[in-house]
């Protein structure tokens, strides 16, 4: 059934499905039962397949969800893991995050705690609001937090942040007075927000940034290492034998002066680039690590890479999709080392329009490993420090010129360029230093994005034309009849077994092929293109729809782990600024007070202290209403003011940092001034 749904496009009725399966109308009841059971098993939970099935009444609505907290009645609340369903229409048609109110688990089953991922059956309550009932738990939730002494001599208290306070048995947990961070799991019969838990491990002390980072591994269920079998399989590969590879039919690209351009802390170099003028246009070559040569379908390496789905990058820590022998060594396009690769050779005209791509397996040798900053400085004529050879400087001129053409084509087809400041959180395990800075967006970043986009698009065009069994990257727009292209909003991009437009890039089809060291979807597409790039291939029996769903969940897990680790380290960084006055803006409101986002670090904290404001700090346009504290609607007068103050979302404020807790990523502020 999944193969039929994946191979066909558009809506399908019961009759269409029966004909595709080679069955007669007498099987209609059995078909409905099958689709119903598939829905309850989660087959349609993270895909658009259910929406394509016409005429099947009462098909259960199911989805993978993650518990995020509790409502005022201690009932678990959750959000969709699928970005497609993450937002819903609220009042007056406004988009807001959809909320699922979960039914508490039955006695004897582990409780739902923040971070738990489950397959839920849904019942719609209203706009963007659902009731959910657990069908299947996707993982065993781990509680991670700070241990402290409890009133009972043989019990300790674990503060797991949003998951509440838990009582655990005392053991070899170290000196709890030094704020030991520990991992535990709820025992059956506990509530979702507290109760008895079983201690599994202690990680270290809360004042250690490495411990704060490693908390994400346990909270999000990330694998700690590879199996012995996977490590043995990876270590068995010998160094690259260029002569043997060329004798096997690979193209020799070692005379092409490829360069890699990556972040300063990158270790796995998936791609290298080269360009040269070709008549009025350019000839591009994008070399991509040939991971598919090493990771064969069905092997141990393949199974573990598929389960991981993605590499996870945390400050000071990488959880790779492949063992280090491959990710950091044999597959990584290091400078001055022969490497097996797949090369996309793409001509573009002076307007940046791409011609037909030629794809070949080859052997390459990178000339230089450049950081984004080095590439930009060399191009601008202001390279600092030791510079690579002059051939690299000349190459950069061609690369940037080709990028200008590609960017012009993107703008012409309607791509909206949105520049966002990105905060970079770094942690050096050797020195223990944590830094938070705004990373500048350089033209060298955009250059690599342009080259990767043209290669990914070329691969998607070939797979679509040949009906090849790869995965596509789709990005539908959010319907808005009144919005023009400039105001158009887009849903989060996702993997799909069927080609569909990528609206944000204004492309009819798109895929991921340029990062096979760190993304399983890219590895799969390499296998599809290998030997079939210039001729049509046949579909496989593998369910790409199920794989797309799995990778969407893996992507969300990786992003959540990175976000949580960065938030903790930002709060750890702020600990050195206790008592300092910091600039920010009001970003939300809770029953306990206002949420303030700091300008420099992006940290979000609670403003609860009603500190005095003087009249000269107050712009005339602000209505003076009290900061709320306690129950919603309660208003108190800010001390020192003749009339109260009300803060509005987006209002610029200056706050004093009152307290921080890196383990729970909490910080609290007191108000100093409101800016005009």
N, C-alpha and C positions, 0 to 999 in steps of 0.2 A: 504494500500500500504506500509506504513512504517513497519507494522508487517511482511509482506512478505519479505521485503528487510532485516530486522533485523534477521529473522530466517534462511535465506539462505546465503551461502558463495559463493564467486567467482562472475564472470561476469554474467549478465542476459540480454538477449535480449528481445524485445517486445513479442515474442512468449512465452518465459519462464515466463514472468510476467503475461500474459493473462491466461496461464494454472494454475499458482499458485493462481490466483484470481477466477478460475472457469469460465472464459469467453472465448468466441469463437473469431476467427480472425476478425469478423465483428466489434469488438470493438477497433480495432487498432488505428483509428483516435482519438477516445475518450481517449484512453490511452495516446497518445502523448500530447493531450491537458491537461490532468490531470498532467502529469509529468512537463510540461511547467509551469502550474500554481503553482505547489508545489515548483518548483525552485524559482519563483518570490516571493513566500511567505516565503522563507528562509529555507525550509525543508532540503535542501542539503548544506546549507551554511557553516556549521561547522562539516561536516562529510565526509567520503570517499564514500558515497552512490552514488553520481553522477558519480564517476569514474567507478562504477560497472555496470552502465546501458549502454549496448551496443546497437548500431543501432538506437538510438533516436537522430535525427539530430537537430542542432540548440538549444540544451538545454541551457537556460540562465546560464551564470557563475555568481553566487552570493556568497557573503561572508560578514561576520560581520567584520567591520573595525572600528578603532578608529583614530580620527583626531589627528595628532601630531604637526602640525604647518602650515606654509604657505611657498610657494615658492617666488621667487623674484617678481612675478607678483601678489602677495597676493591671489593666488589660494590655497585653502586648500589642504594639502597633508595628507595621512593617511597610516597606516600600518595594516596588518592583525592581528586580535585577535587570530585566530587559529594558534598555533605554527607550524602546518604542512605546512602552506603556508607562514610563516613569512620570509623565505629566498628564494631567487631565484638565478638562474645562471646568473652571470654578464659577463663581458668581459673575454675572455680567459678561460672560464669555472669556474671562481672564484665564490664562494658563497658570496652573499651580501644580505642585507635586502631588501625585495621587497617594492616598493613604489607605492602608488595609488594616482593619481592626481584627486581630486574630482571636479566635476562640481559644481560651486556655486549654492546655493539654489535659488529658484524662489522668486520674491518679495512677501511679505506677510507671508513667512515661516521663522522660527527662523534660523539664520545663523549657519553655521558649525564653531565651535570653538574648540581649542585643548582640547582633552578629550571626545568630543562627540562620542558616539557609534551609528553606523547606519548599517542597512542592505543595501548593495550596489550591483548594477548590474555592472559587470566589462566588459571592453573591453581591450584585450591585446595590448600594444603598442610596446613591445619589451621584451628583456630578463629582467625579474624581474621588469617590469614597466607596470602599468595598468592605464586606465581611469575609474573612478567610478562615478556612478549616484545614488543618494539616493533613495531607495525604501521605507524605513521605518526608522524613528528615534526610537532608542531603549530606550532612556532616555532623560529627560529634562536636558540640560547642565546647570550647575551652574558656575558662574564666582566668583572666590575667589581671593582677593588681597587686596592691601593697599589703603585706601582712603586718598585723599589729597585735599586741597582747590583748587577750580577752579576759573577761571576768572569771571564766572557768580556767582552772589550772591546766587542763589538758586540751584546751581549745584556743584557737587563734582566729582573728577576724581578718578576712580578705576583702579589701575595698576594691571592687571591680568596676568602679566608675558607674556608667549607665546601667550596668548589670546589677548594681546594688551591693549590699554587704552580705558576706557569706561566712558561715562558721566552719572552720576546718580543724582537723585533729593536729595537735602540736607534734612535731617530730624534729628531724635534723634539718631545721630551716634556718639555722644561723641565729644571730642576735636580732630579734625583731625590732629592737630599738634603733637599728641602723636602716630601717625601712627596706626590708627584703622584698623583692618582687618575685612573685610565685605564680605557678600555673596550677589550676585545679579544674575539676569537672563536677557538675551538679550530680547529686545522687537522686535516685527516683523518689518522688514524693515531695521534693522541694518546690517552692513557688518559683515563678520566673524571675523574681527580683530579690531573692534571698532565701536562706535556708542552710542546709548542711551540704558541704562539698568535700570531695576527696582530693587531697593534695597530691599532685603528680610530680612537680619539680620546682626547684628554686632557681631563678635566673641570675641573681646578683643583687646589687644595691641600686636604689632609685636615683642616686646621684651619678650613675655611670651611663653616659650616652649610648654606649654599645648595648646595654641592657634595655634601654628605652626603645632602641631600634628593633631589637630581637623580639620584643613583645608582639610586633605585628606578625611574625612568623606563626605564633601560636594562635593569635586571635583569628587569623584568616585561614588557618589550616594549610599553610604553605609547607611543602616538603623540605625537611631539614637536609637531606642528602640523597645520593643515588644508591641504588642497590649494588651489591658486589658484582652481580652479573653485568649490569650496565657499565660499571667502571672497568671491568675486565674487557668487555667488548670494545670500549673506547681506547683503552691503553694498547690494544692489540694492533692498532693501525700504525704502520711505519711512516717515516717522513715521506714527503712528496717526491716521487720519482718522475721528474719532468720528461726524461727520455722515454720511459715506458708509456706515459700518458700521451705523448705525441705520437708514438707508434700505434697507439690504440685509436687514433683518429682525431684527437683534440687539436684545436687551432693554437698556434704559438703566438701569444700576444705579449711576450716578454719584451719586445721592442717598443711597445706602446707605453709611454711614460704616465701610467695611471698614478693618481694620488688619492689618499683617503682624507676626508675632512670631517672631523668628529669633535665631540666635547673633550675637554682636557682630561676628564676622568674616565674616558671610554677605554675598554679593553678588548671588546669583541667588535672587530671591524668587518661589517657585513658587505660593504660596498665601496667601490673605488670609481673615480670618474676621469674622463678624458674628453677633449673636444678639439676640433680643428676647423678652420674655415674651409668650406667646400663650395666653390663658385660664389654665388650670392648668399648662400646659407651656411650651414654648419653640418658637420658629421659628429654625432655623439656616440660615445661608447661608455656604457655603464657595466662594470664588472661586478658580479655578485657571487659571494661564496657558494661553492657547489656542495652544500650540505647534503643534498640527496645522494651524492656519491658514497657518503659514509653511513648515512642513516637510512637503512633499507626497510621497506614496509614489512610489518609483522615481527621485526626483531625487538630485542629488549630495549635498545636505545629508542626505537620508534614508539614503543608502548609508553615509556616513561616521558618522552617528549610530548606525546599526545595528551597524556594525563595532565602535565603541567600547562600546556597550551601556550604559555608565554614565559619569558624571563621576567623577573621582578627586580626592579632597581630601587633599593632603599639607600638613604644616605650612609655611606661607608660600608654597604653590604649589598651583594648581588646574589640572587637566587636564580641560577641559570637554567635554561630549558635543557641544555646539553652539558655533559661532564666537561670539566676544564680542559682535558686533552683536546677536545674538539672546539669548544666555544672560545677559549683563550689562545689556542695554538693552531692546530691543523686547518681549521676552517677560517680563522681570523686572517684577514688580508694584511698581514704585517709588512712593513717596508723591507726591501732587499731579501725577500723570501719567495721561492716559487710556491704558488698556490693554485689549486684547481678552482675553476670559476665557470660561471655562465655569463656570457657577454651579450648584452642587448646593443646592437648597432643601429642607430636611428638617425636618418637624415631629417633636418628641419630647414625650412626656407627662411628668408629674412624676416618674415612676419611671425615666425615661431610655430608654423603649422607642421606637424610631424608627418613624415612619409611612412612607408611600410617598414616595419622592424625586421631585422635579421637576427636570429638568436643562434648562438653557437656555444658548444662546450669548449673550454680552452684552458691554457696555462698562462698565468700572468705573474708579474713581479712589480709590486708597488714601488714607485720612486721615493715617496715621502709620506710620512704620517703628519698631517697638519691639523692643528686645532682651528676652530672657527676664527678665533682671534688672530692667529698667525696668518691664515689665508686672507683675512680682511686687511691686515696691516701690510702684507706684501702687495696686495692689489692697490692699496692706497699709496704705496711707495714709502711706507714708514715702518718697515719690519724691525722689530727690536730683538736683539740677541742673534744667535747663530742662524743664518738663513740657509735653506737648501739651495741646490744649484740653480743656475740661471734658466735652465730648461723648465724648471717648475714655475718660475716667475712668468715666463712666456706662456706656459700652459694656462696659468690663472687668467691671463688676459683673454684667451679664447673662451674659457669657462664662463667668465662673467659676461662676455658679449653674447654667448649663446643663451645664458640665463635671461638677459634683457629681452631677447627675442621671445623666449618662452613666456615670460611675464606679460609681454604685450599681447600675446595670443590669449592668455588667460583672462586678462582684463576685457579684451574684445568679445569673448564669449560670455561675459557677465559674471566672472568670479569677483566677489566682493572681498577686498583686502581689509582684514580687521587685525590691527596690531594690538596685542595685549602684552602688558608687562608680565614677565615670568619671574617669580622669586626662586632663587636657587638656594636650597638648604644643603650644606655640605658638612660632613663629619669625617675627620681624619682619625682613624683608630690608633695611629701611632702617637700622635700628640694629644689626642682627646679633645681637640678644638672643634667647636661647632660655630659655623658662620651662616648668616642669613643675608643675602644681598639680592638686589634686582638685577637679573641678567639682561644685558642689552640685546635687542634684536638686531642682528647684523645682516648685511646683504649676503654674507657667506652662508648664513642659515637658510635664507630664501633660495640661494643657488642650489643647495643640496635638495631642498624640497621640490624645486622645479624639475631637477633631473630624476628624482625618484618618482614624481608624478607621471612624467612622460614614459618611463619604463613600466610602471604599474598599469598605466592605461593601455600601452601596447600589448602587454600580456593579457589583459582582460578582453581586448578586441579579438585576439587570436582564439582564446578559449570560447568566446561567444560564437564566433564564426564557425568554429569546428564542433560546437556543442560538446566541448570537452568537460569532463567531470571535476572541475575545480571549484574553488570558493570565490565568491565575489564580495566586494565591499560596497554596500549600498547606503544611501543617505537621503531619505525622502524629505521633502519640505513639509513643514507644518502648515496645513491648509489655512489660508487667509485670503479671502477673495479681494479684500481691500488693500492688501500690501503689495507694493511693487517689488521689483528685484532688489532694490537697495534696502528695503525694510523687511525682506523675506527672512523668516527664521527657519532653522533646520533642526530636525531630530538628530539624536546622536547616531553616528555611523555604526553599522553593524555588519556581521558576516551573513551571507545568504547563499544558498545552493543555486539560486536562479539569478541571472543578470538583471539589473535594474539601475536606473540613473543614480549617480552621485551628485545630488543637487548642489551641494556647497562648492564642488569643483566644476560644476556645469558640464559634466561628462555623461555620456549615455551608458557607459560601463566602466567599472574600475575594479581593481584587485590589489592584493598585497603580494609582491614577489621579492622586494628588495631587502628584506631582513630575515632570512631563513635561519640565522643563528638564534634569534630570539622570539620568532613567531612561527607557530606550527602551520598556520594558514599559508604562509609563504613557502614552506617546505612542501606542502601538498601541491601547490600550484607548480613548483619546479618539477615535481614528478610528472605532472600532467603535460607540461611543455617539453620535457625531455624526450626527444625522438618524435614528437608530435607537433612541434612548433610550426612546421610548414605543411602539415597534412592533417587531415581530420582524424581524431581519435574516437574511440567508442567509450560509452559510459561504463562505469564499474558497478558492482553490486553493493559497494559500500554506501551507506546512507550519509550523504553529505549534509542533509538537513539536520540530522542529529549532531554531526560534528560541528556545524555552524552554531547550534544552540550551546554546545559545550564550550566552544571558544568564546562566545559572548559572555558566558558566566566566568570563564577564566580571566577574561579581560577586565571585567568588573572587580573580580577578586584582587587582581594585581594593582589596579588603580586605588582600591580601598586600602590595601596594605601600605602602599607608598604614601597616601594621604595621611593616614594615622601616624606613621613614623615621623613624617615631616612636622605634623602638628605638635607632637611631643617634643621634638628637638627645638622647635621654635620657642616653646614655653621654657624649656631648659635654658636656652639662650637668653630669654628675658629675665631669668633669675638674677643675673648680674645687674639688672636695672631696677630692682625693687626701690620704690619711693620716687622714681624719676617721673617727670611729666612727659607724656607722649601724645602725638597727634593721631587722630582717627576720625571715624564717622559712625553714626548710628546705623546699624545694619539690620536691626530687628527688635522685637519686644517680646518678653515672656512675662508670666505672672510674677516672677521674682525681680524683674527689672529690665533694663534695656541691654541689648547686645551691641557691643562696640567693636569694630574692626580697625586694628591699628594700621596706619599708612605704611610704615617702613617694613613691617614683617608680615602683615596679613593675619596676625593672630587675632582670634575672636575671644572676647571675654565679657563677663557680666558686670554691668554698672549698677551697683546696689547701694552705694554709700551716698547719701544725700548731703554732699558737702556744700558749704555756702558759696554763692556766687555774688559778686558785687555788680552794681548797676552798670559800671563802665565795661564789664565783660559781655553785656547783653546787647545784641543788636535790636533796634526798635521793632523789627518785623516779627520777632519771636513772641508768640503767646506764652505767657508764663504760667504753666501748669505743672503740678508736682511730678517728680519721678515716681512711677508706680512701684509699690512694693506690696507683697502679700497677694491677696486675691485680686483678680481683674476688676477694674473699675474703682478701686480704692485710690484716693488721692490724698497726698500729704504735702504740707508746705515745706519747701526747702528752707533750711534754717538760714537766717540772715537776709531773707528776701521779704519784702512787704507783700508780694503776691507770688503765687506758685509759678513753676516753670514746666512746660511740656516740650519734650524733644520729639522730633519727627524723623522718620527714616531718611537717611541721606545727609542729615545735618552734620556739619563738621564740629568736632569737639576736641578739647584737650583734657586728658584724664591722667590720674596718678595711678601707677601700678601698685596695688595694695598687697596682692598675694599671688603666688604661682604654685601649681602642682603639676610637674611634668608627667607623672605617671598617668594621670587622668586627663592631661592636656587642658587643665582649667587655669584660667587667670581671672582675677577680679580687679575692678577699677573703682576709683572714686573720681567724681567730677571736679575739674578745675575751672574750665571755662568753655563757653560756647562761642564758636566763631561765626562771623557774619558771612 
